[in-house]
Amino acid sequence: MNILIVNRYGDPDVEEFSYELDKLLHHHGHHTSIYKENLLGEAPPLFSGEHPPDLVIVIGGDGTILLTTQRMPVQVPIIGINYGEVGFLADIEPEEISTFVSHLTEPLPLEARMRIELRINGQHIGTALNEALIVTDRPAKMLKFLIHINGNVAERFRADGLIISTPTGSTAYAMSAGGPIVDPRVEGFLMVPLAPFMLSNRPHLIDSSRTVSITLEATKPAKLVIDGQTEIHLETSSTIELSKSPSPALFIDAGQNFFEKINRKLRHL
C-alpha cells in the first residue's frame, strides 16, 4: 500500500514519531513517503491528483487534519494520530499505532464525511469539512443575516456572526457556541448564530438536499473563514449559497463508536 505521512509543521516530537511510524510501515511491507513543507513554510502540493496515495496518515491535531483535507487535490482515505489537545477527528492515539499498522490491509474500511461547498454569485469559493464562519471585521459590531431555504425566507436575524457547520463540525466551534452534537452519518447544514440579538434565534439543522443561501444585509465589513484555514473578504450584501459537496472526506473507520468517543474526549476538556 502506498502511504503518505503528514506531520504537524514545526513540532520536533511529531517529526520524530513520523520517522518511527515510517520504519514500522516499511516493516509491514508498505511504501511510504513523508510530506515536508519547505524552510520558508510554503506548502508544495500534497500529491499529484493523477497518482494519489492509497492512504494519508496525519500526525497532529484536528487543525492539521483539516488543513490536509483542504490541500488534497482529490479526497483519499485519511486517518489521524492524535498529537493535539483533544482530537475529535483523530481516531488513533500514539500508543495504539502498532496495533493499527498490524491490522492495516486493503480494502480499507471507510466512513464518508459530508463537506459543504460554498459559492458566491455561482463562483466556488471553498469547501468546508468542519465549518464556515461568518464574522464582522470590526469587534463588537453585529451583522444582519437573511436565510432562504428553497427560495423562501426562513429567518432574518442579527448576531455577532454565524457558524455554518457540517455534522462532523458539530463537535467543534458550533458546539462551543451552543449547537447540538450531530451524528456524522446525518447529512445536513447546521447553522448556529453567534450571540444572537434575540434569544428566539436558535440553531437550525437543515437537510442537505434543500437549497440554502445566506445573505448579509448589513453594510459592515465581514469575512468568511473556512475550517479555520482560509479567510475570504465578503462584500456588502454578499449572498453565500450552500450545497453538499460531491466529494466527501474519506476517513478510515477505526472501529470506534462515535458517541463513546465523543463522551470520552469531552471528559478531557
HELIX and SHEET records of a PDB file:
HELIX    1   1 PRO A   12  HIS A   27  1                                  16    
HELIX    2   2 ASP A   62  ARG A   71  1                                  10    
HELIX    3   3 PRO A   94  GLU A   96  5                                   3    
HELIX    4   4 ILE A   97  SER A  102  1                                   6    
HELIX    5   5 THR A  168  THR A  171  5                                   4    
HELIX    6   6 TYR A  173  SER A  176  1                                   4    
HELIX    7   7 PHE A  258  LEU A  266  1                                   9    
SHEET    1   A 4 HIS A  31  TYR A  35  0                                        
SHEET    2   A 4 ASN A   2  ASN A   7  1                                        
SHEET    3   A 4 LEU A  55  GLY A  60  1                                        
SHEET    4   A 4 ILE A  78  ASN A  82  1                                        
SHEET    1   B 2 LEU A 110  ARG A 113  0                                        
SHEET    2   B 2 ALA A 249  ILE A 252 -1                                        
SHEET    1   C 6 GLN A 123  ALA A 128  0                                        
SHEET    2   C 6 ILE A 116  ILE A 120 -1                                        
SHEET    3   C 6 THR A 239  LYS A 244 -1                                        
SHEET    4   C 6 VAL A 212  LEU A 216 -1                                        
SHEET    5   C 6 LEU A 143  ILE A 149 -1                                        
SHEET    6   C 6 ASN A 152  ALA A 159 -1                                        
SHEET    1   D 6 HIS A 204  ASP A 207  0                                        
SHEET    2   D 6 GLY A 188  LEU A 194 -1                                        
SHEET    3   D 6 GLY A 161  SER A 165 -1                                        
SHEET    4   D 6 GLU A 131  THR A 136 -1                                        
SHEET    5   D 6 ALA A 222  ILE A 226 -1                                        
SHEET    6   D 6 THR A 230  LEU A 234 -1                                        
END                                                                             
